[in-house]
């Protein structure tokens, strides 16, 4: 169950969204709670998860992570929040989306293992025509056990058992290579020159590391992906462990995986901005937070304010994935109830699902 803090618990010295004090400007904590609803999904379309954008025209693409026949769709909105195209994906859940600017195509993580059809990467033209199969996610199984030290000097061993292929997030590097996280297999994959490889493209395993898996909650390990500005490091959210990880030496046979930031409640999607900040959708805290180069939180956006009369969330509710367009950050409100006890989550009261929009703070 989520631990939700009411707005009045914010310290009284917050004024106009910025905490004042003697700290340097780059370390000042910026808090902005204003959230605007960018779009409401069509009736019967639930659980928006992945999001990406075409920076050339501001179009926003959203995929759904639902169950049941004919339940999942890829939606295309214009920059004003008007739905201009939709494509059906049947009962196959979609997780991550990524836009290929050079070739004007949307890449999709299709989690077919959840419905018995096999997990794969697909792509579709920007106008949602001409769906193509790109690659099959390889079955490499769960990573090795993870040993965790305790304060008393003892240690615990976590063994991971799931072998389901759950491609979650994607990111392109500047050379056109596509990196993919796998939440259950605890892996990062890569498709070299994804736009031009012969399909089905070869999927290489970058790293298969115990830090990329989880035994926590929500039960997804490696999730959101983002590079730093010079692509010397790839950041990976681990949702169940409430962490952001950092991978360096990506081109070596044994990349280095370390913990970059801790205690980010439900760290989900990631995106980097042009000021060097790493934005993290914390789905259990109903916020989007920014980390500086040291992994310190320097900004917090949004909050959950309840369910409106029309059944939509007011503010952020289980924010899953962010994308930046210009001076705004757009976020999908997955708003999915995960705990088994009925009546203990506000997500159960949602009847219409939304995409939110917030101003990106500048220093």
C-alpha positions in Angstrom: 0.0 0.0 0.0 1.3 3.4 -0.8 2.5 5.8 1.8 0.9 9.1 0.7 1.9 12.4 2.3 -0.7 15.2 2.3 0.3 18.5 0.8 0.4 20.3 4.1 3.4 18.3 5.2 5.6 20.3 2.9 7.7 22.7 5.0 6.3 26.2 5.4 9.4 27.7 3.9 8.5 26.6 0.5 7.6 29.7 -1.5 6.6 29.8 -5.1 7.8 26.2 -5.5 11.4 26.8 -4.4 12.9 26.2 -1.0 14.9 29.2 0.0 18.1 29.1 2.0 21.9 29.4 1.7 22.4 26.5 -0.6 24.0 27.0 -4.0 21.6 27.5 -6.9 22.4 24.1 -8.4 21.6 22.3 -5.2 18.4 24.2 -4.4 15.5 21.8 -4.2 12.7 22.8 -6.6 9.2 21.7 -5.8 6.4 22.2 -8.3 3.0 20.6 -7.6 1.0 21.9 -10.5 -0.1 19.2 -12.9 -2.2 19.7 -16.0 -4.1 16.9 -17.7 -2.8 16.7 -21.3 -5.3 14.1 -22.5 -7.9 11.6 -21.2 -7.8 8.2 -22.9 -10.8 7.1 -24.8 -13.6 5.2 -23.0 -12.6 1.7 -22.2 -8.9 2.2 -22.8 -6.9 1.7 -19.6 -3.5 1.7 -18.0 -1.3 4.0 -20.2 2.3 2.9 -19.6 4.9 3.7 -22.3 5.3 7.1 -23.8 7.5 8.8 -26.4 7.3 11.8 -28.6 8.2 13.1 -32.0 10.2 16.3 -31.2 9.7 17.6 -34.7 5.9 18.2 -34.4 5.2 17.5 -30.7 3.1 14.4 -31.3 2.8 12.2 -28.2 2.6 8.4 -28.4 1.2 6.2 -25.6 1.0 2.5 -25.2 -1.3 0.5 -22.8 -0.4 -2.3 -20.4 -3.8 -4.1 -20.1 -5.2 -7.6 -20.1 -8.1 -9.2 -21.9 -9.1 -9.5 -25.6 -8.6 -6.4 -27.8 -7.6 -4.3 -24.8 -4.2 -2.8 -25.8 -3.6 0.1 -28.1 -1.0 2.5 -29.3 -2.4 6.0 -29.3 -1.1 9.1 -31.1 -1.9 12.6 -29.8 -1.0 15.9 -31.4 0.6 18.6 -29.3 -2.7 19.9 -28.3 -3.8 16.6 -26.7 -6.2 15.6 -29.5 -6.2 11.9 -30.4 -5.4 11.6 -34.1 -4.6 7.9 -34.6 -4.9 4.6 -32.8 -3.7 1.1 -33.5 -4.9 -2.1 -31.9 -2.6 -4.7 -30.4 -5.2 -7.1 -29.1 -4.5 -8.8 -25.8 -0.7 -8.2 -25.9 0.5 -5.8 -23.3 2.8 -3.0 -24.4 5.4 -1.5 -22.0 8.1 0.8 -23.4 8.1 3.1 -26.5 10.9 5.0 -28.1 10.9 7.3 -31.1 13.5 7.0 -33.9 13.9 10.6 -35.0 16.1 9.8 -38.0 13.6 7.3 -39.5 10.3 8.6 -38.1 9.3 5.3 -36.5 8.0 4.3 -33.1 9.7 1.3 -31.4 7.5 -0.9 -29.2 8.2 -3.5 -26.5 5.6 -6.2 -27.0 5.4 -8.4 -23.9 4.0 -11.5 -25.6 5.3 -13.8 -22.9 2.5 -12.6 -20.7 -0.1 -14.0 -23.2 1.9 -16.9 -24.7 2.9 -15.3 -28.0 6.5 -14.5 -27.3 8.1 -11.1 -26.4 9.6 -9.0 -29.1 10.5 -5.5 -30.4 8.3 -4.0 -33.1 8.2 -0.7 -34.9 5.6 1.3 -36.7 5.6 4.4 -38.9 4.9 7.7 -37.2 1.4 7.7 -38.6 0.9 4.2 -37.0 0.8 2.3 -40.4 3.2 -0.4 -41.5 3.8 -2.4 -38.3 7.1 -4.4 -38.5 8.8 -7.1 -36.5 12.3 -6.0 -35.4 13.6 -8.7 -33.1 12.8 -11.5 -30.7 13.9 -11.1 -27.1 16.3 -14.0 -26.3 15.4 -16.4 -23.4 18.5 -16.1 -21.2 16.8 -16.9 -17.9 17.1 -15.2 -14.5 20.5 -13.8 -13.4 22.7 -15.4 -10.8 21.8 -15.0 -7.1 22.5 -11.7 -5.3 24.3 -11.6 -2.0 23.3 -8.7 0.3 25.3 -7.7 3.4 23.6 -7.0 6.7 24.8 -4.4 9.4 25.8 -7.3 11.7 28.2 -8.7 9.2 25.9 -11.5 8.1 24.5 -11.7 4.6 21.4 -12.8 2.8 21.2 -14.5 -0.7 18.4 -13.6 -3.1 17.7 -16.2 -5.8 15.8 -15.2 -8.8 13.6 -17.7 -10.6 11.6 -16.0 -13.3 12.6 -16.7 -16.9 9.9 -14.7 -18.5 11.0 -12.2 -21.2 9.7 -8.8 -20.2 11.3 -6.1 -22.4 10.3 -2.9 -20.7 12.1 0.3 -21.7 14.3 1.4 -24.6 16.7 4.1 -25.5 18.8 4.9 -28.6 22.4 6.0 -28.5 23.8 8.6 -30.9 25.0 5.8 -33.3 21.5 4.3 -33.7 22.0 1.3 -31.4 18.9 0.4 -29.4 19.3 -0.6 -25.7 16.5 -2.6 -24.1 15.9 -3.4 -20.4 14.3 -6.8 -19.4 12.6 -6.6 -16.0 12.3 -10.3 -15.2 15.5 -11.7 -16.8 17.5 -8.9 -15.2 19.3 -7.9 -18.4 20.2 -5.1 -20.7 20.1 -6.0 -24.4 21.3 -4.1 -27.5 20.3 -4.1 -31.2 23.1 -2.6 -33.2 22.0 -0.1 -35.9 18.4 -1.0 -35.2 17.0 0.9 -38.2 19.1 -0.9 -40.8 19.8 -4.4 -39.4 18.3 -7.4 -41.2 15.2 -8.5 -39.5 14.8 -10.4 -37.2 17.8 -8.4 -35.9 20.4 -9.9 -33.7 19.9 -9.1 -30.0 23.1 -8.9 -28.0 23.3 -9.2 -24.2 25.1 -6.2 -22.8 24.9 -7.3 -19.2 23.0 -10.0 -17.2 23.4 -8.8 -13.6 21.7 -9.6 -10.3 21.3 -5.9 -9.6 19.0 -5.7 -12.6 16.5 -8.1 -11.0 14.3 -7.7 -8.0 12.4 -9.6 -5.3 10.7 -6.3 -4.3 7.5 -4.4 -5.1 6.3 -3.6 -7.7 7.7 -6.8 -9.0 9.7 -5.3 -11.9 13.5 -5.1 -12.0 15.3 -3.3 -14.8 13.0 -0.7 -16.2 13.5 2.9 -17.4 16.7 3.7 -19.4 18.5 7.0 -20.1 22.0 8.0 -21.1 24.1 10.8 -19.6 25.1 13.6 -22.1 28.3 12.0 -23.4 26.9 8.4 -23.3 29.6 7.3 -20.9 27.0 5.9 -18.6 23.6 4.2 -19.0 21.2 4.7 -16.1 18.6 2.0 -15.3 15.7 2.2 -12.9 15.1 -0.9 -10.8 11.5 -0.5 -9.8 11.2 -3.2 -7.1 14.4 -2.1 -5.4 13.6 1.6 -5.5 16.9 2.3 -7.1 18.5 3.9 -10.1 21.6 2.0 -11.3 24.5 3.2 -13.4 26.2 1.1 -16.1 29.6 2.1 -17.3 32.1 0.4 -19.7 29.2 -0.5 -21.9 31.4 -1.7 -24.8 33.5 -4.0 -22.7 32.8 -7.7 -22.2 31.9 -7.1 -18.6 30.2 -3.7 -18.0 30.2 -2.3 -14.5 26.8 -2.0 -12.7 26.7 0.1 -9.6 24.0 1.8 -7.5 23.6 5.4 -8.4 20.6 6.4 -6.2 18.5 4.7 -3.5 15.1 5.1 -1.9 13.2 6.2 -5.0 9.8 4.7 -4.2 8.9 2.7 -7.3 11.5 4.1 -9.7 10.0 3.5 -13.1 10.6 5.5 -16.3 13.7 7.7 -16.9 14.5 10.7 -19.1 17.5 13.1 -19.2 17.2 16.8 -19.8 19.5 19.3 -21.4 20.6 20.6 -18.0 22.2 17.2 -17.0 19.4 16.2 -14.7 18.0 12.6 -14.7 14.2 12.6 -14.2 12.7 9.5 -12.5 9.0 8.6 -12.4 8.5 7.3 -8.8 5.3 5.4 -9.3 4.6 4.6 -5.6 5.3 8.2 -4.5 3.2 9.8 -7.3 6.0 12.2 -8.2 8.6 12.8 -10.8 11.9 13.7 -9.3 15.2 15.0 -10.8 18.6 13.7 -9.8 21.8 15.6 -10.3 25.2 14.1 -11.3 25.7 12.9 -7.8 22.4 11.1 -7.5 20.9 13.8 -5.3 17.3 14.9 -5.7 17.2 18.5 -6.8 13.6 18.8 -8.0 10.2 17.2 -7.4 7.2 17.6 -9.7 3.6 16.7 -9.1 1.4 15.0 -6.5 -1.8 13.0 -6.2 -4.8 15.1 -5.1 -7.6 12.6 -5.3 -10.1 11.3 -7.9 -12.2 13.7 -9.8 -15.9 13.3 -10.3 -15.3 12.2 -13.9 -13.2 9.3 -12.6 -9.8 10.7 -13.6 -6.9 11.2 -11.2 -6.3 14.7 -10.1 -2.5 15.1 -10.5 -0.2 12.1 -10.8 -1.3 8.6 -9.9 1.2 5.7 -10.4 3.3 7.8 -12.9 5.0 5.3 -15.1 6.9 6.9 -18.0 8.1 10.4 -18.8 9.1 12.2 -22.0 10.4 15.7 -22.4 9.2 17.9 -25.3 10.6 21.5 -25.2 10.0 22.9 -21.8 7.5 20.4 -20.6 7.5 16.9 -19.3 4.7 14.5 -20.2 3.9 11.5 -17.9 1.6 8.5 -18.2 -0.6 7.8 -15.2 -0.7 4.0 -15.2 -3.1 4.1 -12.2 -3.2 0.4 -11.7 -4.0 -1.3 -8.4 -1.4 -3.9 -7.4 -2.2 -5.0 -3.8 -4.6 -7.8 -3.3 -6.8 -6.2 -0.6 -9.8 -4.5 -2.1 -10.5 -0.9 -1.2 -7.0 0.1 -0.1 -5.7 1.9 -3.2 -7.1 5.0 -4.9 -6.2 3.4 -8.3 -9.3 1.2 -7.7 -11.5 4.3 -8.1 -10.2 5.4 -11.4 -12.6 4.9 -14.4 -10.8 7.1 -16.9 -7.1 7.2 -17.5 -4.9 10.2 -18.3 -1.6 11.7 -19.5 -0.3 14.6 -17.5 1.8 17.6 -18.4 4.1 19.7 -16.2 6.4 22.6 -16.8 10.1 21.7 -16.7 11.8 23.8 -14.0 14.8 25.8 -15.1 17.6 26.8 -12.7 
